[in-house]
Structure formats: structure tokens, C-alpha cells
Amino acid sequence: MKEILQYLKKHGEQLDAEIAEAIGISLTDVRLHISELAAKGEVMACNSIRFEKGEKVEGIRCRISGYIPPAAPGRKPKV
């Protein structure tokens, strides 16, 4: 589960299939870990349906709960 949290912190919001491919864990294990992390409140997860080249792709999109990435360089300061 720590690998999933580290991956999400580094890469931001991702689909479960993308996480499984990048980490090298099976998709079912990733979904199990995501559901456990969501129950603890460490990640936010929602069901996602996308259409790629006319094919329906279902998955779970998740991100770290309460994590705000650092501001991009060159932004104007807030007033």
C-alpha cells in the first residue's frame, strides 16, 4: 500500500490500471488496496468511465486525500 501512496503523491490523480502497470502489481490487488486506503480516508476514489477509440474503459480514479501539490514556478503571488 505504501507504493500506491508514494506513486499517487509523485504522479497525482491516476486510474487503477495505470497504477497497477507502473508499480507492477495485479489490478485486483491494486483495487483491494485502494478500497482499504479509501476506507481509512487516505485516498479519495471514484468510479470512472472513459471511451478510448470507441471502447468503454471502466476503472477507479484515485488521488491522495487532502494533498495539495506545490504551486508551479512562475505563478503570480496571491493578493
PDB file of N, CA, C and O in Angstrom:
ATOM      1  N   MET A   1       0.811  -1.194   0.000  1.00  0.00           N
ATOM      2  CA  MET A   1       0.000   0.000   0.000  1.00  0.00           C
ATOM      3  C   MET A   1       0.856   1.259   0.000  1.00  0.00           C
ATOM      4  O   MET A   1       0.447   2.288  -0.539  1.00  0.00           O
ATOM      5  N   LYS A   2       2.027   1.187   0.594  1.00  0.00           N
ATOM      6  CA  LYS A   2       2.903   2.356   0.621  1.00  0.00           C
ATOM      7  C   LYS A   2       3.345   2.733  -0.783  1.00  0.00           C
ATOM      8  O   LYS A   2       3.524   3.913  -1.086  1.00  0.00           O
ATOM      9  N   GLU A   3       3.524   1.724  -1.652  1.00  0.00           N
ATOM     10  CA  GLU A   3       3.926   2.014  -3.029  1.00  0.00           C
ATOM     11  C   GLU A   3       2.848   2.815  -3.745  1.00  0.00           C
ATOM     12  O   GLU A   3       3.153   3.725  -4.516  1.00  0.00           O
ATOM     13  N   ILE A   4       1.581   2.475  -3.488  1.00  0.00           N
ATOM     14  CA  ILE A   4       0.468   3.186  -4.121  1.00  0.00           C
ATOM     15  C   ILE A   4       0.433   4.631  -3.638  1.00  0.00           C
ATOM     16  O   ILE A   4       0.273   5.549  -4.443  1.00  0.00           O
ATOM     17  N   LEU A   5       0.582   4.841  -2.341  1.00  0.00           N
ATOM     18  CA  LEU A   5       0.581   6.206  -1.800  1.00  0.00           C
ATOM     19  C   LEU A   5       1.735   7.029  -2.354  1.00  0.00           C
ATOM     20  O   LEU A   5       1.551   8.192  -2.713  1.00  0.00           O
ATOM     21  N   GLN A   6       2.919   6.437  -2.426  1.00  0.00           N
ATOM     22  CA  GLN A   6       4.075   7.152  -2.967  1.00  0.00           C
ATOM     23  C   GLN A   6       3.868   7.478  -4.443  1.00  0.00           C
ATOM     24  O   GLN A   6       4.209   8.573  -4.891  1.00  0.00           O
ATOM     25  N   TYR A   7       3.313   6.536  -5.195  1.00  0.00           N
ATOM     26  CA  TYR A   7       3.074   6.766  -6.621  1.00  0.00           C
ATOM     27  C   TYR A   7       2.065   7.893  -6.825  1.00  0.00           C
ATOM     28  O   TYR A   7       2.266   8.758  -7.677  1.00  0.00           O
ATOM     29  N   LEU A   8       0.987   7.887  -6.051  1.00  0.00           N
ATOM     30  CA  LEU A   8      -0.020   8.937  -6.186  1.00  0.00           C
ATOM     31  C   LEU A   8       0.528  10.296  -5.772  1.00  0.00           C
ATOM     32  O   LEU A   8       0.181  11.315  -6.371  1.00  0.00           O
ATOM     33  N   LYS A   9       1.373  10.319  -4.761  1.00  0.00           N
ATOM     34  CA  LYS A   9       1.952  11.590  -4.323  1.00  0.00           C
ATOM     35  C   LYS A   9       2.871  12.159  -5.399  1.00  0.00           C
ATOM     36  O   LYS A   9       2.939  13.372  -5.595  1.00  0.00           O
ATOM     37  N   LYS A  10       3.575  11.271  -6.091  1.00  0.00           N
ATOM     38  CA  LYS A  10       4.510  11.720  -7.123  1.00  0.00           C
ATOM     39  C   LYS A  10       3.803  12.078  -8.429  1.00  0.00           C
ATOM     40  O   LYS A  10       4.173  13.055  -9.080  1.00  0.00           O
ATOM     41  N   HIS A  11       2.786  11.297  -8.821  1.00  0.00           N
ATOM     42  CA  HIS A  11       2.166  11.459 -10.136  1.00  0.00           C
ATOM     43  C   HIS A  11       0.771  12.075 -10.107  1.00  0.00           C
ATOM     44  O   HIS A  11       0.217  12.364 -11.167  1.00  0.00           O
ATOM     45  N   GLY A  12       0.193  12.283  -8.944  1.00  0.00           N
ATOM     46  CA  GLY A  12      -1.131  12.889  -8.857  1.00  0.00           C
ATOM     47  C   GLY A  12      -2.237  11.896  -9.145  1.00  0.00           C
ATOM     48  O   GLY A  12      -2.058  10.689  -8.983  1.00  0.00           O
ATOM     49  N   GLU A  13      -3.377  12.405  -9.570  1.00  0.00           N
ATOM     50  CA  GLU A  13      -4.563  11.585  -9.807  1.00  0.00           C
ATOM     51  C   GLU A  13      -4.322  10.589 -10.937  1.00  0.00           C
ATOM     52  O   GLU A  13      -3.849  10.963 -12.010  1.00  0.00           O
ATOM     53  N   GLN A  14      -4.650   9.310 -10.688  1.00  0.00           N
ATOM     54  CA  GLN A  14      -4.401   8.252 -11.665  1.00  0.00           C
ATOM     55  C   GLN A  14      -5.523   7.222 -11.637  1.00  0.00           C
ATOM     56  O   GLN A  14      -6.261   7.109 -10.658  1.00  0.00           O
ATOM     57  N   LEU A  15      -5.637   6.473 -12.731  1.00  0.00           N
ATOM     58  CA  LEU A  15      -6.550   5.329 -12.784  1.00  0.00           C
ATOM     59  C   LEU A  15      -5.888   4.118 -12.148  1.00  0.00           C
ATOM     60  O   LEU A  15      -4.662   4.021 -12.101  1.00  0.00           O
ATOM     61  N   ASP A  16      -6.708   3.196 -11.661  1.00  0.00           N
ATOM     62  CA  ASP A  16      -6.175   1.994 -11.029  1.00  0.00           C
ATOM     63  C   ASP A  16      -5.326   1.167 -11.991  1.00  0.00           C
ATOM     64  O   ASP A  16      -4.327   0.580 -11.576  1.00  0.00           O
ATOM     65  N   ALA A  17      -5.703   1.110 -13.258  1.00  0.00           N
ATOM     66  CA  ALA A  17      -4.929   0.347 -14.246  1.00  0.00           C
ATOM     67  C   ALA A  17      -3.551   0.969 -14.465  1.00  0.00           C
ATOM     68  O   ALA A  17      -2.566   0.252 -14.637  1.00  0.00           O
ATOM     69  N   GLU A  18      -3.480   2.298 -14.458  1.00  0.00           N
ATOM     70  CA  GLU A  18      -2.196   2.985 -14.622  1.00  0.00           C
ATOM     71  C   GLU A  18      -1.290   2.722 -13.421  1.00  0.00           C
ATOM     72  O   GLU A  18      -0.081   2.544 -13.577  1.00  0.00           O
ATOM     73  N   ILE A  19      -1.873   2.697 -12.231  1.00  0.00           N
ATOM     74  CA  ILE A  19      -1.101   2.420 -11.019  1.00  0.00           C
ATOM     75  C   ILE A  19      -0.566   0.993 -11.060  1.00  0.00           C
ATOM     76  O   ILE A  19       0.606   0.756 -10.770  1.00  0.00           O
ATOM     77  N   ALA A  20      -1.429   0.043 -11.421  1.00  0.00           N
ATOM     78  CA  ALA A  20      -1.030  -1.370 -11.476  1.00  0.00           C
ATOM     79  C   ALA A  20       0.106  -1.581 -12.465  1.00  0.00           C
ATOM     80  O   ALA A  20       1.053  -2.314 -12.180  1.00  0.00           O
ATOM     81  N   GLU A  21       0.015  -0.942 -13.622  1.00  0.00           N
ATOM     82  CA  GLU A  21       1.053  -1.082 -14.650  1.00  0.00           C
ATOM     83  C   GLU A  21       2.375  -0.476 -14.182  1.00  0.00           C
ATOM     84  O   GLU A  21       3.438  -1.059 -14.394  1.00  0.00           O
ATOM     85  N   ALA A  22       2.309   0.680 -13.554  1.00  0.00           N
ATOM     86  CA  ALA A  22       3.531   1.373 -13.139  1.00  0.00           C
ATOM     87  C   ALA A  22       4.228   0.673 -11.969  1.00  0.00           C
ATOM     88  O   ALA A  22       5.456   0.585 -11.936  1.00  0.00           O
ATOM     89  N   ILE A  23       3.451   0.184 -11.026  1.00  0.00           N
ATOM     90  CA  ILE A  23       4.031  -0.438  -9.836  1.00  0.00           C
ATOM     91  C   ILE A  23       4.378  -1.900 -10.080  1.00  0.00           C
ATOM     92  O   ILE A  23       5.304  -2.428  -9.464  1.00  0.00           O
ATOM     93  N   GLY A  24       3.645  -2.558 -10.972  1.00  0.00           N
ATOM     94  CA  GLY A  24       3.905  -3.966 -11.252  1.00  0.00           C
ATOM     95  C   GLY A  24       3.112  -4.910 -10.366  1.00  0.00           C
ATOM     96  O   GLY A  24       3.539  -6.036 -10.113  1.00  0.00           O
ATOM     97  N   ILE A  25       1.954  -4.453  -9.890  1.00  0.00           N
ATOM     98  CA  ILE A  25       1.062  -5.275  -9.073  1.00  0.00           C
ATOM     99  C   ILE A  25      -0.173  -5.589  -9.918  1.00  0.00           C
ATOM    100  O   ILE A  25      -0.509  -4.836 -10.832  1.00  0.00           O
ATOM    101  N   SER A  26      -0.844  -6.695  -9.615  1.00  0.00           N
ATOM    102  CA  SER A  26      -2.048  -7.043 -10.370  1.00  0.00           C
ATOM    103  C   SER A  26      -3.152  -6.017 -10.104  1.00  0.00           C
ATOM    104  O   SER A  26      -3.185  -5.378  -9.052  1.00  0.00           O
ATOM    105  N   LEU A  27      -4.044  -5.876 -11.068  1.00  0.00           N
ATOM    106  CA  LEU A  27      -5.123  -4.897 -10.984  1.00  0.00           C
ATOM    107  C   LEU A  27      -6.049  -5.203  -9.806  1.00  0.00           C
ATOM    108  O   LEU A  27      -6.517  -4.281  -9.137  1.00  0.00           O
ATOM    109  N   THR A  28      -6.317  -6.477  -9.545  1.00  0.00           N
ATOM    110  CA  THR A  28      -7.194  -6.831  -8.421  1.00  0.00           C
ATOM    111  C   THR A  28      -6.566  -6.445  -7.085  1.00  0.00           C
ATOM    112  O   THR A  28      -7.267  -5.992  -6.180  1.00  0.00           O
ATOM    113  N   ASP A  29      -5.248  -6.621  -6.955  1.00  0.00           N
ATOM    114  CA  ASP A  29      -4.566  -6.221  -5.720  1.00  0.00           C
ATOM    115  C   ASP A  29      -4.599  -4.705  -5.543  1.00  0.00           C
ATOM    116  O   ASP A  29      -4.797  -4.211  -4.432  1.00  0.00           O
ATOM    117  N   VAL A  30      -4.407  -3.970  -6.633  1.00  0.00           N
ATOM    118  CA  VAL A  30      -4.447  -2.503  -6.563  1.00  0.00           C
ATOM    119  C   VAL A  30      -5.834  -2.046  -6.133  1.00  0.00           C
ATOM    120  O   VAL A  30      -5.958  -1.160  -5.287  1.00  0.00           O
ATOM    121  N   ARG A  31      -6.884  -2.642  -6.708  1.00  0.00           N
ATOM    122  CA  ARG A  31      -8.251  -2.258  -6.337  1.00  0.00           C
ATOM    123  C   ARG A  31      -8.540  -2.584  -4.875  1.00  0.00           C
ATOM    124  O   ARG A  31      -9.222  -1.819  -4.193  1.00  0.00           O
ATOM    125  N   LEU A  32      -8.033  -3.700  -4.397  1.00  0.00           N
ATOM    126  CA  LEU A  32      -8.215  -4.071  -2.992  1.00  0.00           C
ATOM    127  C   LEU A  32      -7.525  -3.060  -2.076  1.00  0.00           C
ATOM    128  O   LEU A  32      -8.113  -2.601  -1.097  1.00  0.00           O
ATOM    129  N   HIS A  33      -6.280  -2.717  -2.397  1.00  0.00           N
ATOM    130  CA  HIS A  33      -5.534  -1.754  -1.587  1.00  0.00           C
ATOM    131  C   HIS A  33      -6.174  -0.366  -1.642  1.00  0.00           C
ATOM    132  O   HIS A  33      -6.219   0.337  -0.633  1.00  0.00           O
ATOM    133  N   ILE A  34      -6.666   0.028  -2.812  1.00  0.00           N
ATOM    134  CA  ILE A  34      -7.316   1.338  -2.939  1.00  0.00           C
ATOM    135  C   ILE A  34      -8.568   1.394  -2.071  1.00  0.00           C
ATOM    136  O   ILE A  34      -8.821   2.404  -1.416  1.00  0.00           O
ATOM    137  N   SER A  35      -9.353   0.317  -2.061  1.00  0.00           N
ATOM    138  CA  SER A  35     -10.563   0.313  -1.233  1.00  0.00           C
ATOM    139  C   SER A  35     -10.213   0.385   0.252  1.00  0.00           C
ATOM    140  O   SER A  35     -10.916   1.039   1.022  1.00  0.00           O
ATOM    141  N   GLU A  36      -9.127  -0.285   0.661  1.00  0.00           N
ATOM    142  CA  GLU A  36      -8.687  -0.208   2.058  1.00  0.00           C
ATOM    143  C   GLU A  36      -8.214   1.205   2.402  1.00  0.00           C
ATOM    144  O   GLU A  36      -8.537   1.731   3.467  1.00  0.00           O
ATOM    145  N   LEU A  37      -7.447   1.815   1.498  1.00  0.00           N
ATOM    146  CA  LEU A  37      -6.955   3.176   1.733  1.00  0.00           C
ATOM    147  C   LEU A  37      -8.101   4.182   1.758  1.00  0.00           C
ATOM    148  O   LEU A  37      -8.072   5.136   2.536  1.00  0.00           O
ATOM    149  N   ALA A  38      -9.109   3.975   0.911  1.00  0.00           N
ATOM    150  CA  ALA A  38     -10.268   4.868   0.885  1.00  0.00           C
ATOM    151  C   ALA A  38     -11.067   4.738   2.179  1.00  0.00           C
ATOM    152  O   ALA A  38     -11.587   5.730   2.689  1.00  0.00           O
ATOM    153  N   ALA A  39     -11.167   3.519   2.713  1.00  0.00           N
ATOM    154  CA  ALA A  39     -11.884   3.316   3.973  1.00  0.00           C
ATOM    155  C   ALA A  39     -11.175   4.025   5.129  1.00  0.00           C
ATOM    156  O   ALA A  39     -11.824   4.509   6.056  1.00  0.00           O
ATOM    157  N   LYS A  40      -9.849   4.084   5.071  1.00  0.00           N
ATOM    158  CA  LYS A  40      -9.072   4.780   6.102  1.00  0.00           C
ATOM    159  C   LYS A  40      -9.092   6.293   5.904  1.00  0.00           C
ATOM    160  O   LYS A  40      -8.753   7.044   6.818  1.00  0.00           O
ATOM    161  N   GLY A  41      -9.491   6.742   4.706  1.00  0.00           N
ATOM    162  CA  GLY A  41      -9.521   8.171   4.414  1.00  0.00           C
ATOM    163  C   GLY A  41      -8.214   8.715   3.882  1.00  0.00           C
ATOM    164  O   GLY A  41      -8.027   9.930   3.823  1.00  0.00           O
ATOM    165  N   GLU A  42      -7.300   7.831   3.493  1.00  0.00           N
ATOM    166  CA  GLU A  42      -6.004   8.282   2.991  1.00  0.00           C
ATOM    167  C   GLU A  42      -6.047   8.652   1.515  1.00  0.00           C
ATOM    168  O   GLU A  42      -5.240   9.462   1.059  1.00  0.00           O
ATOM    169  N   VAL A  43      -6.978   8.072   0.760  1.00  0.00           N
ATOM    170  CA  VAL A  43      -7.136   8.420  -0.651  1.00  0.00           C
ATOM    171  C   VAL A  43      -8.606   8.687  -0.942  1.00  0.00           C
ATOM    172  O   VAL A  43      -9.494   8.204  -0.239  1.00  0.00           O
ATOM    173  N   MET A  44      -8.840   9.458  -1.981  1.00  0.00           N
ATOM    174  CA  MET A  44     -10.185   9.682  -2.496  1.00  0.00           C
ATOM    175  C   MET A  44     -10.305   8.851  -3.761  1.00  0.00           C
ATOM    176  O   MET A  44      -9.428   8.909  -4.623  1.00  0.00           O
ATOM    177  N   ALA A  45     -11.372   8.082  -3.885  1.00  0.00           N
ATOM    178  CA  ALA A  45     -11.543   7.218  -5.047  1.00  0.00           C
ATOM    179  C   ALA A  45     -12.953   7.373  -5.600  1.00  0.00           C
ATOM    180  O   ALA A  45     -13.914   7.528  -4.847  1.00  0.00           O
ATOM    181  N   CYS A  46     -13.065   7.329  -6.930  1.00  0.00           N
ATOM    182  CA  CYS A  46     -14.379   7.375  -7.563  1.00  0.00           C
ATOM    183  C   CYS A  46     -14.348   6.517  -8.821  1.00  0.00           C
ATOM    184  O   CYS A  46     -13.300   6.338  -9.440  1.00  0.00           O
ATOM    185  N   ASN A  47     -15.510   5.991  -9.187  1.00  0.00           N
ATOM    186  CA  ASN A  47     -15.607   5.183 -10.396  1.00  0.00           C
ATOM    187  C   ASN A  47     -15.527   6.093 -11.608  1.00  0.00           C
ATOM    188  O   ASN A  47     -16.073   7.196 -11.608  1.00  0.00           O
ATOM    189  N   SER A  48     -14.844   5.623 -12.637  1.00  0.00           N
ATOM    190  CA  SER A  48     -14.633   6.428 -13.834  1.00  0.00           C
ATOM    191  C   SER A  48     -14.925   5.592 -15.072  1.00  0.00           C
ATOM    192  O   SER A  48     -14.513   4.435 -15.163  1.00  0.00           O
ATOM    193  N   ILE A  49     -15.637   6.185 -16.022  1.00  0.00           N
ATOM    194  CA  ILE A  49     -15.895   5.534 -17.305  1.00  0.00           C
ATOM    195  C   ILE A  49     -15.373   6.457 -18.388  1.00  0.00           C
ATOM    196  O   ILE A  49     -15.785   7.613 -18.486  1.00  0.00           O
ATOM    197  N   ARG A  50     -14.452   5.936 -19.210  1.00  0.00           N
ATOM    198  CA  ARG A  50     -13.897   6.705 -20.329  1.00  0.00           C
ATOM    199  C   ARG A  50     -14.124   5.924 -21.609  1.00  0.00           C
ATOM    200  O   ARG A  50     -14.309   4.707 -21.587  1.00  0.00           O
ATOM    201  N   PHE A  51     -14.108   6.630 -22.711  1.00  0.00           N
ATOM    202  CA  PHE A  51     -14.209   5.992 -24.010  1.00  0.00           C
ATOM    203  C   PHE A  51     -12.938   6.294 -24.785  1.00  0.00           C
ATOM    204  O   PHE A  51     -12.662   7.447 -25.114  1.00  0.00           O
ATOM    205  N   GLU A  52     -12.166   5.254 -25.075  1.00  0.00           N
ATOM    206  CA  GLU A  52     -10.939   5.387 -25.844  1.00  0.00           C
ATOM    207  C   GLU A  52     -11.110   4.644 -27.156  1.00  0.00           C
ATOM    208  O   GLU A  52     -11.303   3.428 -27.177  1.00  0.00           O
ATOM    209  N   LYS A  53     -11.036   5.387 -28.244  1.00  0.00           N
ATOM    210  CA  LYS A  53     -11.203   4.822 -29.585  1.00  0.00           C
ATOM    211  C   LYS A  53     -12.513   4.051 -29.698  1.00  0.00           C
ATOM    212  O   LYS A  53     -12.566   2.991 -30.321  1.00  0.00           O
ATOM    213  N   GLY A  54     -13.564   4.586 -29.095  1.00  0.00           N
ATOM    214  CA  GLY A  54     -14.884   3.981 -29.175  1.00  0.00           C
ATOM    215  C   GLY A  54     -15.125   2.832 -28.218  1.00  0.00           C
ATOM    216  O   GLY A  54     -16.217   2.264 -28.210  1.00  0.00           O
ATOM    217  N   GLU A  55     -14.138   2.472 -27.410  1.00  0.00           N
ATOM    218  CA  GLU A  55     -14.298   1.377 -26.458  1.00  0.00           C
ATOM    219  C   GLU A  55     -14.483   1.928 -25.048  1.00  0.00           C
ATOM    220  O   GLU A  55     -13.820   2.882 -24.641  1.00  0.00           O
ATOM    221  N   LYS A  56     -15.393   1.308 -24.320  1.00  0.00           N
ATOM    222  CA  LYS A  56     -15.680   1.722 -22.949  1.00  0.00           C
ATOM    223  C   LYS A  56     -14.608   1.170 -22.013  1.00  0.00           C
ATOM    224  O   LYS A  56     -14.345  -0.033 -22.000  1.00  0.00           O
ATOM    225  N   VAL A  57     -13.989   2.060 -21.226  1.00  0.00           N
ATOM    226  CA  VAL A  57     -12.956   1.666 -20.271  1.00  0.00           C
ATOM    227  C   VAL A  57     -13.422   2.099 -18.883  1.00  0.00           C
ATOM    228  O   VAL A  57     -13.572   3.291 -18.613  1.00  0.00           O
ATOM    229  N   GLU A  58     -13.651   1.116 -18.004  1.00  0.00           N
ATOM    230  CA  GLU A  58     -14.081   1.413 -16.644  1.00  0.00           C
ATOM    231  C   GLU A  58     -12.913   1.248 -15.690  1.00  0.00           C
ATOM    232  O   GLU A  58     -12.068   0.372 -15.879  1.00  0.00           O
ATOM    233  N   GLY A  59     -12.865   2.081 -14.677  1.00  0.00           N
ATOM    234  CA  GLY A  59     -11.789   1.993 -13.702  1.00  0.00           C
ATOM    235  C   GLY A  59     -12.102   2.819 -12.476  1.00  0.00           C
ATOM    236  O   GLY A  59     -13.175   3.409 -12.354  1.00  0.00           O
ATOM    237  N   ILE A  60     -11.146   2.845 -11.576  1.00  0.00           N
ATOM    238  CA  ILE A  60     -11.263   3.646 -10.361  1.00  0.00           C
ATOM    239  C   ILE A  60     -10.195   4.730 -10.424  1.00  0.00           C
ATOM    240  O   ILE A  60      -9.003   4.437 -10.512  1.00  0.00           O
ATOM    241  N   ARG A  61     -10.630   5.970 -10.378  1.00  0.00           N
ATOM    242  CA  ARG A  61      -9.705   7.098 -10.383  1.00  0.00           C
ATOM    243  C   ARG A  61      -9.489   7.500  -8.933  1.00  0.00           C
ATOM    244  O   ARG A  61     -10.444   7.667  -8.176  1.00  0.00           O
ATOM    245  N   CYS A  62      -8.224   7.655  -8.553  1.00  0.00           N
ATOM    246  CA  CYS A  62      -7.963   7.998  -7.156  1.00  0.00           C
ATOM    247  C   CYS A  62      -6.827   9.003  -7.037  1.00  0.00           C
ATOM    248  O   CYS A  62      -5.997   9.155  -7.934  1.00  0.00           O
ATOM    249  N   ARG A  63      -6.822   9.683  -5.896  1.00  0.00           N
ATOM    250  CA  ARG A  63      -5.788  10.659  -5.579  1.00  0.00           C
ATOM    251  C   ARG A  63      -5.617  10.678  -4.072  1.00  0.00           C
ATOM    252  O   ARG A  63      -6.455  10.159  -3.334  1.00  0.00           O
ATOM    253  N   ILE A  64      -4.533  11.278  -3.624  1.00  0.00           N
ATOM    254  CA  ILE A  64      -4.269  11.379  -2.193  1.00  0.00           C
ATOM    255  C   ILE A  64      -5.267  12.352  -1.576  1.00  0.00           C
ATOM    256  O   ILE A  64      -5.511  13.428  -2.123  1.00  0.00           O
ATOM    257  N   SER A  65      -5.827  11.984  -0.472  1.00  0.00           N
ATOM    258  CA  SER A  65      -6.816  12.803   0.214  1.00  0.00           C
ATOM    259  C   SER A  65      -6.148  13.989   0.903  1.00  0.00           C
ATOM    260  O   SER A  65      -5.200  13.813   1.669  1.00  0.00           O
ATOM    261  N   GLY A  66      -6.642  15.196   0.632  1.00  0.00           N
ATOM    262  CA  GLY A  66      -6.141  16.387   1.296  1.00  0.00           C
ATOM    263  C   GLY A  66      -4.778  16.861   0.842  1.00  0.00           C
ATOM    264  O   GLY A  66      -4.221  17.773   1.454  1.00  0.00           O
ATOM    265  N   TYR A  67      -4.219  16.282  -0.204  1.00  0.00           N
ATOM    266  CA  TYR A  67      -2.892  16.672  -0.680  1.00  0.00           C
ATOM    267  C   TYR A  67      -3.028  17.763  -1.723  1.00  0.00           C
ATOM    268  O   TYR A  67      -3.762  17.609  -2.698  1.00  0.00           O
ATOM    269  N   ILE A  68      -2.329  18.856  -1.522  1.00  0.00           N
ATOM    270  CA  ILE A  68      -2.317  19.952  -2.492  1.00  0.00           C
ATOM    271  C   ILE A  68      -0.912  20.031  -3.066  1.00  0.00           C
ATOM    272  O   ILE A  68       0.036  20.306  -2.330  1.00  0.00           O
ATOM    273  N   PRO A  69      -0.756  19.795  -4.373  1.00  0.00           N
ATOM    274  CA  PRO A  69       0.584  19.842  -4.960  1.00  0.00           C
ATOM    275  C   PRO A  69       1.171  21.246  -4.883  1.00  0.00           C
ATOM    276  O   PRO A  69       0.424  22.224  -4.834  1.00  0.00           O
ATOM    277  N   PRO A  70       2.497  21.361  -4.871  1.00  0.00           N
ATOM    278  CA  PRO A  70       3.118  22.683  -4.804  1.00  0.00           C
ATOM    279  C   PRO A  70       2.787  23.513  -6.047  1.00  0.00           C
ATOM    280  O   PRO A  70       2.567  22.971  -7.130  1.00  0.00           O
ATOM    281  N   ALA A  71       2.755  24.822  -5.872  1.00  0.00           N
ATOM    282  CA  ALA A  71       2.440  25.723  -6.977  1.00  0.00           C
ATOM    283  C   ALA A  71       3.513  25.637  -8.053  1.00  0.00           C
ATOM    284  O   ALA A  71       4.696  25.461  -7.760  1.00  0.00           O
ATOM    285  N   ALA A  72       3.083  25.765  -9.295  1.00  0.00           N
ATOM    286  CA  ALA A  72       4.019  25.735 -10.418  1.00  0.00           C
ATOM    287  C   ALA A  72       4.890  26.985 -10.383  1.00  0.00           C
ATOM    288  O   ALA A  72       4.426  28.047  -9.969  1.00  0.00           O
ATOM    289  N   PRO A  73       6.142  26.875 -10.810  1.00  0.00           N
ATOM    290  CA  PRO A  73       7.009  28.053 -10.815  1.00  0.00           C
ATOM    291  C   PRO A  73       6.494  29.107 -11.794  1.00  0.00           C
ATOM    292  O   PRO A  73       5.947  28.779 -12.847  1.00  0.00           O
ATOM    293  N   GLY A  74       6.673  30.347 -11.439  1.00  0.00           N
ATOM    294  CA  GLY A  74       6.286  31.431 -12.330  1.00  0.00           C
ATOM    295  C   GLY A  74       4.889  31.964 -12.084  1.00  0.00           C
ATOM    296  O   GLY A  74       4.455  32.891 -12.768  1.00  0.00           O
ATOM    297  N   ARG A  75       4.182  31.401 -11.130  1.00  0.00           N
ATOM    298  CA  ARG A  75       2.846  31.912 -10.848  1.00  0.00           C
ATOM    299  C   ARG A  75       2.948  33.230 -10.097  1.00  0.00           C
ATOM    300  O   ARG A  75       3.901  33.475  -9.357  1.00  0.00           O
ATOM    301  N   LYS A  76       1.966  34.052 -10.302  1.00  0.00           N
ATOM    302  CA  LYS A  76       1.924  35.320  -9.593  1.00  0.00           C
ATOM    303  C   LYS A  76       1.515  35.069  -8.145  1.00  0.00           C
ATOM    304  O   LYS A  76       0.698  34.188  -7.878  1.00  0.00           O
ATOM    305  N   PRO A  77       2.070  35.826  -7.218  1.00  0.00           N
ATOM    306  CA  PRO A  77       1.690  35.633  -5.812  1.00  0.00           C
ATOM    307  C   PRO A  77       0.233  36.020  -5.591  1.00  0.00           C
ATOM    308  O   PRO A  77      -0.303  36.908  -6.254  1.00  0.00           O
ATOM    309  N   LYS A  78      -0.387  35.333  -4.649  1.00  0.00           N
ATOM    310  CA  LYS A  78      -1.781  35.639  -4.325  1.00  0.00           C
ATOM    311  C   LYS A  78      -1.833  36.943  -3.550  1.00  0.00           C
ATOM    312  O   LYS A  78      -0.957  37.234  -2.736  1.00  0.00           O
ATOM    313  N   VAL A  79      -2.862  37.716  -3.810  1.00  0.00           N
ATOM    314  CA  VAL A  79      -3.002  39.015  -3.157  1.00  0.00           C
ATOM    315  C   VAL A  79      -3.944  38.923  -1.998  1.00  0.00           C
ATOM    316  O   VAL A  79      -4.189  39.921  -1.321  1.00  0.00           O
TER     317      VAL A  79
END
